């Protein structure tokens, strides 16, 4: 079984081969193509200890941190073309998307280099001066998912490092290789121990969260796992940031220009094979526009190129994991058994790997599991509504509250409808569009805490108030 070019674990800036290993599967074939090191208890202790010892030096100099993050951004951008095939092999996304993910990760690191938790003067009245400083919390455990392994890893480590913390980063066991490569790459840029990457199957994540040397936890993943992370961190009163699932609704208003919006709406649902927490997961469309929109989306689903992710012509690759592939199939089958119809797709593709035909479903109900739950795959239910009030009520009738969007030609009217969505972020005539400056947070079961922009930096600090006489 061939080994990837970059695979060692990074502990305190040093590469450690590791005697225990686990297999990594290429989702385009369904077969293991490499192995990765499984972190032992002793190695985890060493990683956390390295982060602890590096913290005092790293937090002391904001200028040093900014320069190091910019240098890290340069290193990742320079390595993007080289690392993209490894990311494609373990995650399944097309090479162009893998390169884009790595470059966005580099841009995120560069942006973090501009961010600082600045002190504030609360009072200076001639008798007393009161100042607030924002102190880093210490070693942060960052647990990243498999859908955007590098981008979401940097979304966690960049603000934590900018705030003056050190990080122990654990990638998903489905996609550890590129993150291990990232750790190896940045060990030559960041001071020793500032970033430590550990890989392995469970219970590594649990051991990391409950480790006594960890001061804060940031996690992206499913609601169920997020609850377990919070419960594990609770006995030590350890703060957590949880970025969890979404069941984003798109509402298409009666005045919508369907030909103009169909392409953007399609990719808002099917980008990365639908494996995006903030992707459109269900569409509510006015009855008068329902058939037109269903056919427009189905036409795109029928013609999009699904195939070998190393082929430049491929737009969609396989689903990233076998469990997710099976889950999407089960949800679509249940919808079809319940009376929905597949206007496009409707089942797996007849080839090796975890390829599933892009699927557009019509005629379903809100009670279908694929509507009520997060499918996280290339299958989109489209449901008709009679009144806008009804559409808003149905869109909000979910335990999730991550993002949503409203589509129509009257932008002011669409914005008024979008403001009624019970979500952390809403758009008009677009979806999935966020800048590094935006705060990102979910409501209800979609998360706890905030990330993004200066909010993400302050989230990795604790306030310190100093009173002194004038």
N, C-alpha and C positions, 0 to 999 in steps of 0.2 A: 504494500500500500504506500504510494508516494507521500512524502511529507511536503507541506507548503514551504515556501521560501522563508517566511517569517513565522515562527511558532513559539519561541520561548516565552515563559512567563517573566514579567518584570517585577522584581522585588528590590526596592531600594536602589533602583537604577541598574541592577545587575541581572544578567540573563541566567535563569535557572532552568535546566532541562526538565527535571521532574521525572521520577521513575514510574508514576501511575498515569495512565493515559486513557482517553475515551475516544470513540470514533465520531467523525463529523461526516454528514451525509450531503451529497450533491443532490438538491431537489430536482434537478433536471433529469437525473437518472434513477433516483431512489436508492443509490448505492453509496457506501462509505468511500471516501476518496482520500482521507487524511486522518490523523489523530492529533489530539491536543492534550496538554498536560492537565491532570486532575490534581488540584491543589490539596495538599495534606494539611492537617491541623498545624503542624510545625511551620509549614510555609506560610499559612495564613497569619499565624502569630508574627512571623518575621516581616510580612508585608505591613501589618498594622503598626508594628514597632518602628519600621522604617518611616512610615508616615508621621508617627508621633515625634520622632527625633528631627525630622526635616521641618516640622511646623514652626518652630521658634525662629529659624532663619528666614523662612518664606514669608511669614506674616509681617516681618519687620520692615520691609522695603517695598512700597507700592510701585516705585519706578522700576525696580528689578522685575517685579511681577509683570508689569505691562510689557517690558522689553522681551521677557521670556515667552509670553503668550503670542506676541507678534512673530518671534522666531519659530515658535511651534506651528503657527499658521503657515509660514513659508515652507517649513519642512513637509507638512501634510500636502500642501498644494503641489510641491515638487514631486511628491511620491504618488500622486493621484493616479496617473496612468499606469504606474507599476503595480499598485495595490488593487486596482479595479477588477482584474481577472480573479483575484482571490475572493473578493467580496461577491462577485457573481457566482463563483463556484459554490460558496457555502450558503448564499441566500436565495439565488435564483433570479435576481433582477437583471435586466439587460445591461450590457456593458456600458452603454451611454448613461443609463440611470446610476450605475455604480460610480462612474467617474463624477457625475453631478453630485452624488451624495458626499463623496470625499472632498470635492471642492467647496461645497456648502459647509462642511465641517471645518475646513480651513478658514472660511470667511467668518464662521461663528467664533473661532478662537481669536481671530484678528479683532473682531468687534469687542470681545471680552477684554482685550487689552486696553480699550478706551474707557472701561467702566471702573468706578471707584465708589466705595461707600464713604461719602464725604461727611465730616463732622458738622454739627449745627450749633449755633448759639441760640438757646431758648430765651435767655434773659440777660440783660446787661444794663442794670438800672442805677448804676453808680454806687450801689451798696453790695450787690452780689452779681457774679457772672455764672451762668449755668450753661454748660456745654454738654452735648450728646455726641459720643463716639460710638462707632459700630465695630465691635470686635469680632474677628473670625471665631467660629465655634471649635475648630480643631479638626482632627481626621474625620472625613466624610466617607460613608459607604455609598457608592453609586452603583445601582443595579440597572442595567440597560436591557432592552428587549431585542428580538430578532428581526423585526421588520425594517428598521433602519439602524443597523448595529453601530455604525460609526457616527452618523449624524446625531443620534440620540445619546450616545456616549459622550460626545463633546458638548451636547446641550446640558449635560449634567456636570461634567468636570470643568467646563470653561467658567461659569459663574462662581463655582466653589473656589477655584484657584484664584480668580480675580479678587474675591473677597479676602484672600489670605489663608484659606484652608489648604490642607493636603487631602489627597483622594486615594481611596482603595476602590478600584473599578472592577466590577464583575460583569462580563458579557453573558448573554444567553448561552447555554451549552449547545444550542443549535447553530450558533454563529460566533464562535470564539476567535476564529483565526485572524480576521482583519483587525480586530481589537487588540489581540496580542501583538500583531505587527505594529499597530499604532503605539503601543507601550514601548516596544523595542525602538521604534523610530524616535519617540520623544525622550527616551532615556538619554539620548545624546544632546538634548536641547534644554530640558528642565533640570534643575538641581536634583541630585540623588535623593530618592525617597518622596519627592513631591507627588509623583504619580506612580501608582503601583497597580498592576493588572494581574488579577487572579482568575483562573478559569476552572471549570469543573461542573459536574452535575450536582443536583441537590443531594445532601443538605448544605452545600457550600453557602448558598445565599442566606439560609437561616443562621449558620454559624457566623457569617460576617455581620449580620444585623445585630446579633446578640453579643458580639465580641465586646469585652469591657473597654477596649481602647478606642472604640468608635463613639463619636460625639453627635453625629447626625446621620440620617438616612434619606436618600432620594431614590425613588423607584418609579419605573414606568412599566406597566403591564396590565394584566387583567384585574378586574375588581376582586375576584376571589383571592388571588395571590396578594393583592394590595392589603386586603383585610388581615391576612396572616402576617404580613410584614409589620403592620401597625400593632398587632397583638404581640408580636415578638419584641418590638421596641418599647412597648408600654411599661414593662416592669422597671426599666431604667429611666423612665420619663425622657426618653430620647426623642427629639423632634423629628418628624418625618414630612417629606413632601411626596405626595402620591399623584402621579399622572396616570389615570386609569382609563377604562374603556369609554366608548361613545356610541350612540345610536343616532347619529346626526340626521335630521330631517331637512329636506329641501322642499319648499312650498312654491309651486309655480302658479302665479296668479292668472286670472282670466285674460288680462291684457298682454300676456307674455308673447314675445316674438319667438316661437319655437325654433324655426330654422336658425335664428341668430344665436340662441343659447344652447342648442342641443350638444354641440361639441364640447363646450366648457362644462356642461353638466355631466356628460358622459365621463370625462376624465376626472371630474371631481369625485366620481364614484369608483372608477376602475383603475386609477393610477396605482402602481405597485400591486396590481391584482387585488385592489380593494383592501390591502393590508395596511391601513392607515387609521389610527384611532379617530382622527378628525375628518375622515372621508364621509361623503354622503352615503348613508346606509338605507335610506327609504325616501321615496319621492311622493308628495301629495300634489296632485295636479287637478285644476278645475275640470269638471266633467266635460265642458265644451272644448277643451284642448287635449283631453286624455288620449284619444286614439292617435292623434297627430304626434304627440310626444313619445308615446310608446313605440311607434314605428320608427321615429327618428333615432331613438336610443338603440332599438333593436338592429337597425341597419348598421350602425357603427359597431355593435357587438359582433355582428356576423362577419364584418370585413376587417376588423383589426387583426394584425398578424400576431399570432400566438405561436411561440416556438423556441428553438435553441437560443438561450440568452446571449450566446457569444456571436450570433449572426447579426450583422449590423441592421438588417431589415426587421428584426423582431421588436415589437412594441410591448408585448406582455410575455413574461416567462411563466414558470410554474409557481404554485403556492410554495411557501418556504419550508413547511414542515408537513409530515404525514398526518399528525393529528388535526391540523387545520384543514388539510385537504379532505379528510374524512368528515369533519364537522360541516364544511360547506355542502358536501354531498348529501349529508343527512338532512340539513335544513331545507335544501331545494326539494328533496324527495318528499319531505313532510308537506311542503307548500303545494306541490303538485297533487299529492294524495288528498289534500284538503279542498281542491277545486281551482287553484291557480293554474295558469297555463304559461308555458315557456314560449315566449314570442321569439326568443333567440336563445341558443344554448340549451341548458337543462341537464347537463351531465358531464362526466369526465371525458377527456379526449383519449383516444385509443393509441396510447404511446407510453413508453417508460416514463417514470417520474411522476410528479404531482401536478400534472397539467389539467386544468378544468376549463371548459368552454365558457367564455363570457356570457352571462345569462341575464336576460331581462324577463321579469315575471309580471304578468298582469292578472287581474281578477282575484287577487288575494284579499285577505282581511287583516285588520290590525291584530287579531288574535293569532295569526300564523307566527310560529317561532321565528321565522326569518325576518318578520317585521318587529316583533316585540323584543328580540334579542339582537346582540351585535354579531353579524355573520362574519365580518373581517375577511371577506373574500370577494371574488368576481361574480357576484349575484345580486341584482338590484330589484327589489319589489317596487312597482309603481301603482299607486292607489288613487282613485278618483275621490273628489269631494264636491259638495254642493255649495257651501258657503265658506268664506274666508274664516269666519269665527270657528266654524267646525274644524277647518284645517289646523288652525293654531291650537285648539284644544287637543286634537289627536296628536299633533307633533309634540306637545308638552306632556302627554300621558305616557311617561316612561320614567324609569328610575335613573336614567342617564341625563346628563346636562352638559355636554362638552361644547359642541358648536352647532350651528344651523345656518340656513340661508333662505332668502326669498328672492324670487325671480319675476320681473315684470318691467314693462316699459315706463310706467309712472314711478320714477325712482323715489319720490317723496312718499307715496303711498306704500311702496315696498319697504321703505325704511321704517315706517310706522308699524307695519306688521312684524318686521324683524325685531323691533324693540320689545315685542310681546313674547318672544321665545325665551324659555327658561334655560339659558345656556351661558357659558362664559364668554363666547365669541360668536358674533353673527355677521353675515355679509349680505350685501345686495348685489345680485347678478354676478356673483363669483363665489368661490369656496376654496379652502386650502391655502389662502394667501395670507401670509404673516411675515412681518419683518422682525429682525432681531431686537428691535426696541419695544415690541408689543408685550404686555403682560399676558401670560397664558395660564388659565386656570379653569377647572370645571366646577360645576355645582352638582348637588345630589351625589349619586354614586360615581361620578366621573372624576373625582379627585379631591385632594386636600392640599392646601398651600398654593403657592404661585411660583411660576418660573418666567423667564424671559426678561430681557432688558435690565434696567436698574432694579426692578422688583426681584429678579432672580439673584442678584448680588446681595441685596439686603436680607433675602430669605436665608442666606447662609451666614448671618451674623447675629450677635446679641448686643442690645444697647447697653452702653455704659455711660452713666450720668455723673458729671463732675461739677460740684459746687465749690466756688472759691470766692473769697472776698475781693472786691475791686481795689 
